[in-house]
């Protein structure tokens, strides 16, 4: 096989213009227009509105190239387009090759007869406006959809959120968004490789089902080469023909098993499948795999039916979040930024990401990283929150090819945990007012597709992974899709329903796959889109970067239920992040206290696609919001939590590990200035994969109207002389606490390439935020409680080129006390 890449420098123009401009491929119209200075950055101010014409227009891309002689010598030459977004007509040297209408599919055409050997070839790709197409279709038949989106997007096989969502802008990209190349083959090529594995008696069997395309009749063989994590090489080979699938196997004695993050290592085995004639290579595919077993175990129990992911015969408590596309313009996502986000999830003990059905199937880099970092993937097919034309035969045929291609592409992944049909559509049919007679054919088509057709396709292509029809779902069509007896649940009553955080404790889902609360991004991110004159929650620009109706009002309302009125905008930003962290912590700690009933939590959402107020724990630039720091604590393998019910306080230790955990809990009731009124210590024997109540304390005799706003309950988890975790709880609402000036002292020192800060305070400080003013760093902990008389030590990398003296000048420390007027 020979490959000639066609990525790099191209040209593009608006279809009704004669002016050609330079372009980059992979890329898109918006990014190319920005690079040429023809549009402003759509992420700044209200520029999103000013560039709507881009997606409403038609565009043409072209490239000229010489063909390499060795490529032309190949028997077959294919033009391969891994991703065209979306409505494209492809023409080579004046010959129309075909049309595309699915950004999730790979398209290819045999083109040898159209190529020129001694002069330049011209490839043009004309893109029609997705907005015009969607609008025209929606005018013929209006389908129910998302109120924040450009209507009609569900008629196209294009990422739904690109048309707008309640956290994302209306900026549907257009262009060549993945690799494009010429592939030359002679005699034969590999078609479909299905890697499967079996485990028994301490041995793993890797099985490769090999299908080829062949144009000649020469004898061919497939050679399978497995490189183990220790560098050992194992081989197997077999004769292959195009007439039937060839199965070949390799036995792995004493396999090194792949585990989710926090449960073990992630050893990677590399598999090469080569197609050969004699000793000549004709084609080769490469894969990375992890050896593991996985199942979704659903068994009847006292609460209904469980929903437990089991890896290598061990039940796993799932801790994670929901993934959305990392940029509204996906070709801008670099290898470094993508790894940073995945690593940030792993560093907070997350072991699953739900690739949400309103985005797209991610590229190989994403799944490579999830394999390496031990992040299981709940993979949804790309349908979300809308009615789709599943009654249309052409639409279904298009989707079938999309499903086959992507299931085949991803089914070998160690990280792949589940195929899920869609996001929230079954819930929509039951509870969202889609019950009109005009929608009944849509519901019938939905029922047929997601409960029969799609699972059959998945079973045929990948019988080794479970299929789940929708999220949320009870797996009983249209019956209690968001219930608590079986299946997964989305709980939005705290955000959309304006219930208090305490409402989380009334929920006992079998698996919580969505819940969340919004926050503003850090002020340095707000600066990138809003001038200081716009720093007001109800300003025009701030509301342009809030896509959820009344979102800023909901944030402020819950904020004032919890905290005092902030003294300025900077404090409001800080409190919004603190509020988000407190709310999600409250829910996760509750559910982790019931692991026999609740098998996992995925908060909404991990990341952002542009700078915006949203539910994310990492903002668009990767800054850790307070929630992300909190997730490092509430997703810790050994988690200390307090179930506060004043005047009672119950202390729990949740142990995710496979082993008994021994330690001690030291607790105290004290004033904010550190005077201890009552204290105690309890031995901890936390059972494996269980939550253990350590003590239940009643402070009725110590609490009265005079001191209720001046006391704190502190619990500390120790193992020998090592402090593992600290928690604080109160007896009155946080906004009513009589906090004094903590007068925090930060002693900053350098140790090698790290800064180490020791913090002490004269009185209790809560939600302590530490930062360096002019640089982004990640601290070992942040937004923590600092009781009087104790020391908290945190660290961060020393920024490049910085001295200790500069770090001392740039160090900024604040706490809740500093957020309001005195």
N, C-alpha and C positions, 0 to 999 in steps of 0.2 A: 504494500500500500504506500502511496505517496500522497502528501498533503501540500497544497499551496494555500497559504492563509490569504484571506482577502480583508482582514481587519487593518485598521490604520486610517490613513488620510483619504477621505472621499470629498465629494461636493454635494450640495443640496440647494434647492430653491423652492419657493412657494410655487404651486402649480400654475398660477396665473401671472407669474413674474418670469422674466428672462434672465434675471441676475443670479448667477451661480455663486455660492459662498462656500468657504472651506468647512468641512465637517469631520468629526471623529466617529469611527465605528469600532466597537460598539458605542452607541450613544443614542441621542434623540434630538428632536427638533428644538425643544426648550433649551437644552444645554448647549446646543450648537448656536442658537440665536444669542444666548448669553455670552458665549465665547466671542462672538462677532460684534458684541455691543449693540445688538438690535432690540433687545428687551431688557428691562431691569430684573433684578433678582426677585422671583415671585415670592420668596419667603420673607421679604422685607415689607413692613407697613401693610398697605392694602394692594400691593402689586399683583397679587393673585387675580384680582378683578381686572386689572389692566392688561393681562395677557390671555384672557379667555379666547381671543380671536385665534390664537395659535392652534388649539385643538379643534377649532371650528373650520380650519382651512385644510386644503389638500397639499401634499408635499411630494417632492421627487428627490431621490438620492441617486447618485451615479458614481461609478468607479471605472477607471481604465487600467488595464494590466496586460502584461505580456505573459504568455503561458510558457512555463519551463519545458524544454524539449523532453526531459525524462518523464514528465507528467503526460505529455501528449502521446508517449509511447505505450501508455497503459491501455489495456483492452477496453475498459469502461472508465468514464470520468463523470462524477456526480457533483453538482452544485448542492451543497448542504447548508441550510439555514437553520441554526438551532433555535432562533427566536426572532420572529418578525412581529412587530406590534403596530397594528394588528391587521388592518384591511389593506393588503398589498397586492400589486400586480408586478410580477418579476419578468424582466425582458433581457435577453442576452443577444447582443449583436442584431437587434431588430426582431428576434424571434421571441414571441411571448411564450414563456414557460408555464405559467399558471398563476392562480390567485390564492391568497391565504386569508383566513378569517379566524385565526386562533393563536394568540400569543404564547400559549402553553405547549404548542406542538413544534416538533422538528419537521421541516419540509425539505425534500430533495428532488432533484430532477436529473435525468441523464442528459449530458450536454456535449459529449465529445463531438458530435456532428456539427455543432454550432460554433465551436471554438476556432479561432484563427491561429495559425502557427507562426506566421512571419510578420504580423502587424498587431497593433493593440486591439484588445477586446474591450467592449463597453457593456457593462452590466448596469441596468437601471432598475430601481425599485420605486414604484409610484404608490404612495400611501393616501388612502381616502380618509377623510375626517371621521373619527369614531363618534364625535358628538352629532354630526349631521345624520349619520346612520342611525344612531340610537333615537334621536328625536323623530325621525321619519317613521321608524318602527313603532315607537310609543304612540304616535298620532293615529296609527291604524288600530292598534289595540293597546290600551293602557294596562301595564302590569304593575301590581303592588310592589313597592320598593322602599328605599331609604330616603327619608325626607331631606337629608342634607346632601343628597347626591343629584347630579344631573340625571333627569329621568331617562329610562330606557336602556341603561347600561347593561342590564341582564340579557339583552338580545345578542350581546357580543361576548365571545370567549376572551375576555380581557379582565384584568384584576378589578374587582368591583370597587375597591376603595379608591382607585384612581379617579373615579367620577365624583368623589367626595364622600366623607363619612363624618361621624360626630367627633372626630379628632383630626381629620385629614382634609386637605384642600381639594378643590375641583381643578386638578391639573393633569388630565389624562395624557400620558406621554405618547409620542408617535416616533417610530424609528426601528432601526436594527439593534435590538437590545441584547443579543447574544452573539456567539461566534458565527462567522460565515466563512466558508472555505470551499476549495475544490478538492475532491478526493479521487485519486486514481487507483483502480484495481484491475488485476488480471487474473483470469481463471476462476476466482471465487473470492468471497468475503464472508466474514462472520456476520450473522444476522442477530439472533437472539441468544443470549447466554443466561441460563437460569441457575444461579448458585443456591444450593440448599445445604442444610447440615442436619445431621442426626447425632444424638448423644446417647451412649449406653456403655455401662461397664467401664467407666473411666476413659473412654475413647470417643473421639469425634470423627465423623465421616463427612468430608466435604464432597458434595455431589454436584457435578456440572452437567446441565442439560444443554447441549450445543446444537444450534440450528444454523445452517449456512445457506448462502445463495451461490450457485455454481453455474458457470457459462460453458465450461469445457467438460471433458470427461477424464481428466488425469486423476490418478489416485491421490487422495488427500488424507492428512491426519491432523488431529488436534492435540496439542501438547499443553498440559496443565502444569504450571509451576507455582508452588506455594512456598513463600519465604516466611518462616516463623519469626516471632519476636526476638528469638535468640540468634537469628541469622541462618538457621538450618534450612536447607532447600529440599523439598520433596517434589517428585515429578510423577506424572502419569500421562499416558498417551493412548489414543484410540483412533482407528480409521473412521472417517466421517464421509457422509454423502448428503446431497441436498434432498433426498427422498424421504428422510425420516430424522427425527431427533436422535442424537447420540448421547448416551449417558456414560460419564466416566467418573470414577471416585478416587479420593485420596484419603487414607486413614491417618489420623493424628493421634498418636498415643500420648497420654498425659497432657491433654490440651490445657493451655492457659486461658481461663475463662474471662470473658468480658463482663464487667459489672457496671451498673449505674454509679454516678458520682456519689461518693460517700460510703459505698458498700464494698469497694474493692478496686482493683486496677482495671485499666482499659488496654490490654495487650492487643496489638493490631497484627493480623496476618495479611500478607499481600499476595494476591492471586493474579497470575498472568495466564491468559488463554491465547495460544498462538495457533493460527491456521497455517499449515505447511504443505508444500509439495517437495518430496525428497527432503533436502535440507534448506530449501528456500522459504523464507517467511512471506506469506501472502497477506496476512492481517493479524492484528493483535488487539485484545481488550485487556485493560488492567482494572483491578478492583482492590479496595481495602475492606476487610471484614473483621468482625469480632466473633469469637466462638461463644455462643450463649443460647439458652432456651428462653422463650418469653411466651406468656399467655395472659389473657384477660380472664380472670377466674370469677365466675358469678355462681354463688351457691346460696341456697335458701338458709336463712338464719332467723333469729328472733325479731329482727327489725324489718325483714323483707328479703332482699337478695343482695349479696355483696357485689362490689365492683373493685376488684383488687388486681393490680399488675403483679405478676409472679415471674421473677427472673432466676433462672438456674434453680428452680424449685423453691425459691425463697420469696415470700411476699414482701413487697417493697412499699413503703409509704412514699407516695409521690409528693414532691415539693418543687414547685416551679411557677411558671408564669406563661402568659400568652404572647406570642410573637406576631408582630405585624411587619410589613416591608420596612426595611431600615432607611429608605429614602423614597420620597415621591418620584425621584428620578433614579431608578435602581442601578443604572450603569455607573453612578458616582460612588457606589459602595466599594471601598478598597479592601484588599485582603486584610490589612492591618486593622481597619475599623470594624470589620466583621468579626475578626478574632477577638478584639477587645470586648465586644458586646457578649459573645458567647463565654469568654473567660470570666467576665464580670458576673454572669449568671452562675457559673461553676464556683466562683469564689464566695458566693453567698449560699452555698450548699444546695443549689437547685439541681434537680436530676431529671426534669422534664420541661420541654417547651411545646406548647400547642401551636402548630403552624395553622393559624386561623383561616377559615374558608373565605374570607373577604380579600385575601391578598393573592399570592401566587405560589406555585411549587418553587421552593428555593433552588438555587444552583448547587453544583457539587461541593463548592467551598463550604457552604453551610453544613451539609451533612458530614463532610470530612471532619469539621470541627466538633460537631456533636458526637461523632464516633470517638474522637480523641479525648474529649473532656467528659465523657460519660453522661451525656444529656440525651435522655430518651425523647423521641419525637412522636407526638400525637399529630398525625398528618391528616388534614382535611382536604377533601376535594373542593374545588373552587366554586362554591355556591354559598350565598349568604343573604339572609334577611329579606328575601325577595321572592316573587313568583317568577318562574322561568318558563320559556316556551318548550317544555319537555314533551309536548304533544306533537312537535314538528319533527318529521323524519330526518330532514337534513341536519337539523340542530343535533339530534341524537347521534347521528353518524359521525359528526364532527367531535362530539364529546367522547364517543367510544374510542376513537383513535387517540385522543388526548389521554384518556384513562389508561389505555394499554401502554402507551409510550412512557408515562410517568410511573406507573406501577412497575414496569420492567426496569426502569432506571433506578428505582429506590429500594426494591424488595430485598436486596442483599445486605442492606445497611444494618449494622449492629444497633444503631440508635433507633431504628424504626420500631415503634411499639404498637401502632394501631392505625387503621384506615377509618376515617369518619366521613360520612356522606356530605354533611353540610353544617353550616352554623345557623342555629336558631330558626330554621324554617318550619320544622314541625311545631315548635312553640308558637310560631306565627299563625299557623293554621288553627291552632286551638284557642289562642288568647288575643290575637292582634286584630281582630275585626276583618279577617279575610273570608268571612262566611257567606258573603253575598252569592246569589245564584250565578252571577257573571264570572265567578272564580271557580265554580265546581269542576270544570274540566281541568283546570290547573291543579286542583287538589287530587283528582283521580290520576293525572299524569305523574304528579309527585309521588303518590303512593306506589304506583307501578315502578317508577324509576328507582327510588331510594330503598324500597323494601324488597325488590325483586331483581330488576335489571342490573343495577350497579353492584349489589353484592354478588351476583352471579359472575359478572366480569372480574371482580376481585378474586373470587374463589378460583376461577380458571387460571388467572395469571399469578396469584400468590396465595396458595392455600395455607401458608405458614403464619399469617398474621390475621388477627381478628378484624372484623368489620363492625362498625357501629353506625346506625343510620343517620343520626343527627346529634348535635349538641346544643341544648340538652335533650335527653330522650330517656324514656323508661324502657325502650325496646318493645313496647306494645303500641302499635301505631295509633297516634292521636289520643292516647290515654295518659293523662297525668305526666306530660313530658318533662315537667320541672319539679317532680315530686321527690320524696325523701325515702321511699321504700326501696327503690331500685334505680339503676342507671346513674347518670350524672346530672348535675344541677347548675344553673346560673342564678345567682341571687343578687338582684339589683334594687331591692327595696330600701336599702340604706342610701344609695345615691339618688336614683330616680324617684323613689318613694319617700325620701326625706325622713326615713326612720333613724333613730339614734344608733350609735355603734353597738349599744347593748342588744339590739335586735339580732345580731349575729349569733348570740348565745341561744336563741330559740331555734336555730337551724342545725339539723343533723343529716346533711346529705350523705349519700353513699360515696360520692366523689364530687368535690366542688371544682368545676372546671372554669368558672368565671365568677368574679365578684371584684369590686374595685371602688376606689374613691379618687377624685381628681386632686391635683395640686398644680400650682404655677411652676414653671421651671425656675432655676436659680436666676437671680437678677442679671448676672452676666449674659445669660441667654436672652432674657427679655431685651437687653440693650441692643441685640442684633436685629430686632425688628421694631422696636418702639423707642422714640425719642423720650427724653425725660418729661417733656410736657404731656405725654400720653400715659404716664404712670398712674393710672387710676383704673380701678376694676370695671368701671362703666364707660371708659373712654371708647371712642370709635375703634381705634387700632387694637386695644386690648380685646375688644369683643370680636374683631376680625380674626384674632388668633385664639378664639374660643368657639369651637364648632358645635358644642352641645347646647341646645336651647336652654337658657337660664343657668348655664353651668357656673358662671361666676357668682350668681346669686346663691346657688346651692352651696358653693364653697364657703361664701361669707356667712350664710345662715348657720351652717354646722360649726363654723369657726367660732361664732359668737355664743353658740351653745356650750363650747368647750373652753375657750380662752377669753381673756379680756380684749377689749377693742385695741387693735394695734395702733401704735403711736405714729407710724409713717408707712410709706409704701414698702420700703425695705423690710420692715418688720412684718408687714402683711405677707410678703413673699415667703419669709422664713416660717411664719405660722401656718401658711397653707401646706408647706411641705411637712412640717411637724404633725399637723392634723391628719394628713394622708397616712403617715407612718403609724400614728397611734391607732387609727381606725383599722387598718389592715392587720396590724399586730394583734388587736383585740380579737378579730375573727380567727386568724390562724392559730393563735395560742389555744383558743377554745376547741377548735377541731382537732388539734394535735393532742388534746387531753382525752380524746375519744377515738384512738386509732383502731379499735375493734369495730367501730361503726362507720367512721369516715376514713376512707382509704387514700385520700390525697386532696391537695389544694393547689390550684393554679390561679394566681391573682391576675387581674387585668390591669395593666399590661406591662411587659418588660421595657419596650423601646418606643421611640417616636420616629415618624417619617419626615417631620419638619419641626421648626421651633413653635411650640404651642402649649397652651394649658391642656393637660390631659391626665389620664390615669397611669402614666408610665412611671417606673422607678428610675429609669435612665433617660435623660432628655436627649434631644436630637444630636447634641454634640458629645454624648456619652458621659455627661456629668452625673455623678451619683447624687440623687435626691435623698432626702431623709429616709424614704421608704426602702431604698436599696440597702442603706446601712442597717436599718431595722431588720431586713430580711436575713442578713447575716446572723442576727441573734435569734429570730423566731424560726429559722430553718436549721439552726444548729443541731447536729446529731444528738447531743445531750442538751435538752432545753429545760430551763427553769422557768416556771410561770406561776403567777398568782391569780387565783380566781377570787376577785374582790367582791364581797357582798357585805358592805359595812353594816354593823361593826365587826363582821367576821372576815377573816382572811384565810384562804386555803392555799397551801403551797404544793405544787406538783413538779415532778421531774418526768419528762418524756424521753425515752431511750429508743432511738432508731436502730441501734446496733444489734448484732446477733448474739451478744454476750451480756451477762449481768454486769451492772455498773455499780460500784461502791463509792461512797463519798459521805459528805455531811452537809446539812443545811444549817446555817447560823441565821437566826432572825432576831429582829429587835423592833420595838415600838419606841420611837424617839421624837424629840422635838426637832424642828428644822435646824436648830443650833447644835444638835448632836447630843442632847441630854437623854440618856436611855431610861425609859420608864419601865420597860419589861423586856426580857430577852430570853432566848433559849437556843438549844441545839438539838438536832435530830439526826440519827444515822440514816443514810440513804442506801437502800438496796433496790435499785431500779431494774425491774425485770426487762429482759430482752424484748425489743419491739413492742413496748407497752408504755402506758402512762401510769405513774404511781403517785397517789396522794401521800405526801410526807407528813403533813400536819394540818389540822383545822383549828384555827385559833379564834377565840371570841374575846373582844376587847370592850365589851359593854361596861365593865367596871372602870375602865381607864378613860373612856371617851365621854365628853360632855359638851354642852353648847359653848363653853368658854374656850375649849382647846381643840375642837374638832377641825378647825381650819389651820391648825399649827402643828399637826402631828403627821408623821409618815411611818409606814410599815416597810421595813427593808428586809429582804431575804437574800442570802448569799449562798451559792453552791460551791463547795470546796472539795477537792480531792487531795488529801494530805495537806501540803502547804501551798497548793496552787488554787487561786481563785478561778473558778470556771465561768461563773455568771453572777450577775447581780440584778435584782428587780426591786422596784419601789411601787407602792400603792398607797392610796389616800382614802380618807374618810369623808371628804367633801369634794364637790366639783373642782376641777383644776382652776377655773376662773375665780373661784372664791377663796383660794388658798392665800394665807397671809405670808407670802414669801418676802424675805428680807434680801438686801443686797448681798449676794454670795461673795463678792470681792474675790473672784477666782484668781489664783496665782498660777501661772504657767512657767515652769522651769524647763527651758528648751536646751537640749544638748545634741551633739552629733555623735553618732556611733557608726563609723565606717561611712557607707553611702546612704545612711538613713538619719533622719531627725527623730529624736525621742523627746516627747513632752510629758512631764509629770505635772498633773493638775491637782490642786487642793483648793478648798473653799472654806470660808468662815461659817457659812450656813448652806442649807440644801440648795443646789442648783439642779434644775431639770431641763432636759432637752438641750444639753450643752452642745453647741456647734463650734467646731474648730476649723479654721481655713487659713490659707496663705493668700494674701490680697490679690496678687497679680499673676498667679499661676494655678493651674489645676493639678491637684494631687489627691490621691486616695489615702485616707487615714485607716489605720487598723480598726478604729471604732469612731463613731460620731453620733451626735444627737442622743447622748446618754445621760443618766442621772449621776450627779456627783454629790453624795451626802457629806455633811460636815465631818471633819476628822478622818476622812479616808483619802487615799491617793488613787487617782486613775492615771495609768500610763498608756499612752498611745504613740504610734509611730507612723512615719510616712517616708517615702524616698526623698532624699535631698535633691532638689531640682538641679539640673545640669548648670554648671557655672556659678552656682550659689555658694556663698559662705554662710557660716553659722550666724554671723552678725546680721547679714541681710535677712535671713530667715526670721530672726528675732524681731526685726523691724516690721516685717510683713505679716507676722502672726496675728490673727484676729480670733478672739474668743467671745462668744455671747451665750446667753441662756434665756429661758422664758422670761425671767425678771426684766431683761433689757428690752422686751418687745412692747411694753406699754408704759404709759406716763405714770409718774409717781407724784 
